[in-house]
Amino acid sequence: MDITSLVIFLAIGAVAGWLAGLLMRGGGFGLLGNIVVGIVGAVLGGFLFGLVGVSAGSGLVGSLITAVAGAAVLLFIVGLIKRS
């Protein structure tokens, strides 16, 4: 992975974490928190989309959709754990 790919990967993670925070009525988690939520969400989203046989498309937009969906699921699960 070259530096350009790493920067794009981190940018997608940050945007996905921020969008998921907005969707799940969170206020965001700062830049580093958004990146972490977005990256973990991208992994989770890819796993979940693979389980149900759904593809969000390829390229930047597909990656962003998958990451946002996974990050939203992650934030939902974290919210459930925090309530109990």
ABEGO torsion letter per residue (X at the ends): XBAAAAAAAAAAAAAAAAAAAAAAGBAEAEAAAAAAAAAAAAAAAAAAAAAAGBBAEBEAAAAAAAAAAAAAAAAAAAAAAAAX
